Each structure stands twice: as C-alpha cells, then as structure tokens.
Amino acid sequence: QVQLVESGGGLVQTGGSLRLSCAASGRTFSSYGMAWFRQAPGKKREVAAVIDQSEYTYYADPVKGRFTIFRDNAKNTMYLQMNSLKPEDTAVYYCAASSSTGILKLDRSYNYWGQGTQVTVSS
C-alpha cells in the first residue's frame, strides 16, 4: 500500500515556474513507476510525464522541453519542475504510482493516486 501526497501547486503568471512534489509513504518507493497526470476543466485526465523504476523518463508533447520529472528515492519523493508555464497548463495535477514496470502512459496502469494539486497559470 502506498499513500501519495502532492504539494507545490499555486497561481503563477505565464512564463513562470513551479515545482510540484509527491511524497510517498512506505519503504519500497524505488520499486514503483511514477507519473504526473493532469486534468483541465472539462477535459479528460492526461499523462504529463512518467519516470520508471530505472529513472527512464517520458514526456507528453505539450510539456516536452519545459517540464522535468525526477525522483529522490532516499526521500521517497517525486518532483515535477515546470518552467515556461502557459495558460493551457492550468489543471489539477495528480501523482500516481504503479507496481508494474516500464513507461506507462495510461491512467488505468496506476494503482495509487494522490489527491491532486491545483496549478493555475494566468495570462
């Protein structure tokens, strides 16, 4: 069982930066593949970035080159550094954990979810 708690969301102007954190409970954090998903108002939840157990990463096209996903297994924490933010990045951001291996891009592949943190980018 893994419990995930996101933090770091907020209101930022276009072009600004935010860093999201996802703190995980448990002693086997390194054995989980992790991801950030986001859901904008009226839209389906979509993957933003993925990091697997070997720290291979994947980025969705809309965030590629602007967002960086990384993890600190010693701190049981995953991060999403978001730079050059745009109004279209406005969404609730969720962290997710999966006991399966590989780069997993579908939300149904993830067993555990955080409660979400709101990111709002003003124009």
C-alpha positions as a Markdown table, in Angstrom:
| # | Residue | x | y | z |
|---|---|---|---|---|
| 1 | Gln | 0.0 | 0.0 | 0.0 |
| 2 | Val | 1.3 | 3.4 | -1.0 |
| 3 | Gln | -0.1 | 6.8 | 0.0 |
| 4 | Leu | 0.7 | 9.8 | -2.1 |
| 5 | Val | 0.5 | 13.5 | -1.2 |
| 6 | Glu | 1.1 | 16.2 | -3.7 |
| 7 | Ser | 2.2 | 19.8 | -2.9 |
| 8 | Gly | 3.6 | 22.8 | -4.6 |
| 9 | Gly | 0.6 | 23.9 | -6.8 |
| 10 | Gly | -0.5 | 27.5 | -6.9 |
| 11 | Leu | -1.1 | 30.5 | -9.1 |
| 12 | Val | 1.7 | 31.7 | -11.4 |
| 13 | Gln | 1.9 | 34.1 | -14.4 |
| 14 | Thr | 2.6 | 33.0 | -17.9 |
| 15 | Gly | 6.3 | 32.2 | -18.3 |
| 16 | Gly | 6.7 | 31.4 | -14.6 |
| 17 | Ser | 7.8 | 28.3 | -12.9 |
| 18 | Leu | 6.5 | 25.9 | -10.2 |
| 19 | Arg | 7.9 | 22.7 | -8.7 |
| 20 | Leu | 5.4 | 20.0 | -7.7 |
| 21 | Ser | 6.3 | 17.4 | -5.1 |
| 22 | Cys | 4.8 | 14.0 | -4.5 |
| 23 | Ala | 5.7 | 12.4 | -1.1 |
| 24 | Ala | 5.1 | 8.7 | -0.8 |
| 25 | Ser | 4.6 | 6.5 | 2.3 |
| 26 | Gly | 6.2 | 3.1 | 2.6 |
| 27 | Arg | 9.6 | 1.7 | 2.3 |
| 28 | Thr | 9.5 | 0.4 | -1.3 |
| 29 | Phe | 9.2 | 3.7 | -3.2 |
| 30 | Ser | 12.0 | 2.8 | -5.5 |
| 31 | Ser | 10.1 | -0.2 | -6.8 |
| 32 | Tyr | 7.3 | 1.9 | -8.2 |
| 33 | Gly | 7.0 | 3.5 | -11.5 |
| 34 | Met | 5.7 | 7.0 | -11.1 |
| 35 | Ala | 3.9 | 9.6 | -13.2 |
| 36 | Trp | 2.3 | 13.0 | -13.2 |
| 37 | Phe | -1.2 | 13.3 | -14.8 |
| 38 | Arg | -3.2 | 16.4 | -15.2 |
| 39 | Gln | -6.9 | 17.2 | -15.8 |
| 40 | Ala | -8.1 | 20.6 | -17.0 |
| 41 | Pro | -11.7 | 21.7 | -16.5 |
| 42 | Gly | -14.0 | 19.9 | -18.9 |
| 43 | Lys | -11.2 | 17.7 | -20.3 |
| 44 | Lys | -10.1 | 14.1 | -19.8 |
| 45 | Arg | -7.2 | 13.3 | -17.5 |
| 46 | Glu | -3.9 | 13.1 | -19.5 |
| 47 | Val | -0.4 | 12.0 | -18.8 |
| 48 | Ala | 2.2 | 14.8 | -18.5 |
| 49 | Ala | 5.3 | 12.9 | -17.5 |
| 50 | Val | 6.5 | 9.4 | -16.4 |
| 51 | Ile | 9.5 | 8.1 | -14.6 |
| 52 | Asp | 10.1 | 4.4 | -14.2 |
| 53 | Gln | 12.0 | 2.4 | -11.7 |
| 54 | Ser | 15.2 | 2.8 | -13.7 |
| 55 | Glu | 14.6 | 6.5 | -14.0 |
| 56 | Tyr | 13.8 | 6.4 | -17.7 |
| 57 | Thr | 11.5 | 9.3 | -18.5 |
| 58 | Tyr | 8.7 | 10.1 | -20.9 |
| 59 | Tyr | 7.1 | 13.5 | -21.6 |
| 60 | Ala | 3.9 | 14.2 | -23.4 |
| 61 | Asp | 4.4 | 16.5 | -26.4 |
| 62 | Pro | 2.6 | 19.6 | -24.8 |
| 63 | Val | 5.2 | 19.7 | -21.9 |
| 64 | Lys | 8.3 | 18.4 | -23.6 |
| 65 | Gly | 11.2 | 20.8 | -23.2 |
| 66 | Arg | 9.5 | 22.7 | -20.4 |
| 67 | Phe | 8.8 | 20.1 | -17.7 |
| 68 | Thr | 11.3 | 17.8 | -15.9 |
| 69 | Ile | 10.3 | 14.8 | -13.9 |
| 70 | Phe | 12.7 | 13.4 | -11.3 |
| 71 | Arg | 12.7 | 11.3 | -8.2 |
| 72 | Asp | 14.7 | 11.1 | -5.0 |
| 73 | Asn | 14.3 | 7.5 | -3.7 |
| 74 | Ala | 16.1 | 8.3 | -0.4 |
| 75 | Lys | 13.4 | 10.9 | 0.3 |
| 76 | Asn | 10.5 | 8.8 | -1.1 |
| 77 | Thr | 9.6 | 11.8 | -3.2 |
| 78 | Met | 9.0 | 12.5 | -6.9 |
| 79 | Tyr | 9.0 | 16.0 | -8.4 |
| 80 | Leu | 7.8 | 17.9 | -11.5 |
| 81 | Gln | 9.8 | 21.0 | -12.3 |
| 82 | Met | 7.6 | 23.1 | -14.6 |
| 83 | Asn | 9.1 | 26.0 | -16.5 |
| 84 | Ser | 7.8 | 28.5 | -19.1 |
| 85 | Leu | 4.3 | 27.8 | -17.9 |
| 86 | Lys | 1.4 | 28.6 | -20.2 |
| 87 | Pro | -2.3 | 29.2 | -19.5 |
| 88 | Glu | -3.0 | 25.8 | -21.1 |
| 89 | Asp | -1.0 | 24.1 | -18.4 |
| 90 | Thr | -3.8 | 25.1 | -15.9 |
| 91 | Ala | -5.1 | 21.9 | -14.4 |
| 92 | Val | -5.3 | 19.7 | -11.3 |
| 93 | Tyr | -2.1 | 17.7 | -11.3 |
| 94 | Tyr | -2.1 | 14.2 | -9.8 |
| 95 | Cys | 0.8 | 12.0 | -9.0 |
| 96 | Ala | 0.4 | 8.2 | -9.5 |
| 97 | Ala | 2.3 | 5.1 | -8.6 |
| 98 | Ser | 2.4 | 1.7 | -10.3 |
| 99 | Ser | 3.8 | -1.6 | -9.3 |
| 100 | Ser | 4.3 | -2.5 | -12.9 |
| 101 | Thr | 7.5 | -1.9 | -14.8 |
| 102 | Gly | 8.1 | 0.2 | -17.9 |
| 103 | Ile | 7.0 | 3.6 | -19.2 |
| 104 | Leu | 3.2 | 3.5 | -18.5 |
| 105 | Lys | 1.2 | 6.3 | -20.1 |
| 106 | Leu | -2.4 | 5.2 | -19.3 |
| 107 | Asp | -4.0 | 6.1 | -16.1 |
| 108 | Arg | -5.5 | 2.6 | -15.7 |
| 109 | Ser | -2.0 | 1.3 | -15.3 |
| 110 | Tyr | -1.6 | 3.0 | -12.0 |
| 111 | Asn | -2.6 | 1.5 | -8.7 |
| 112 | Tyr | -2.3 | 4.5 | -6.4 |
| 113 | Trp | -3.2 | 8.2 | -6.7 |
| 114 | Gly | -2.7 | 11.4 | -4.8 |
| 115 | Gln | -5.5 | 13.9 | -4.1 |
| 116 | Gly | -4.3 | 16.4 | -6.7 |
| 117 | Thr | -2.9 | 19.9 | -6.5 |
| 118 | Gln | -4.2 | 22.8 | -8.5 |
| 119 | Val | -1.9 | 24.7 | -10.9 |
| 120 | Thr | -3.3 | 27.9 | -12.4 |
| 121 | Val | -1.4 | 29.9 | -15.0 |
| 122 | Ser | -2.7 | 33.4 | -15.6 |
| 123 | Ser | -2.3 | 35.2 | -18.9 |
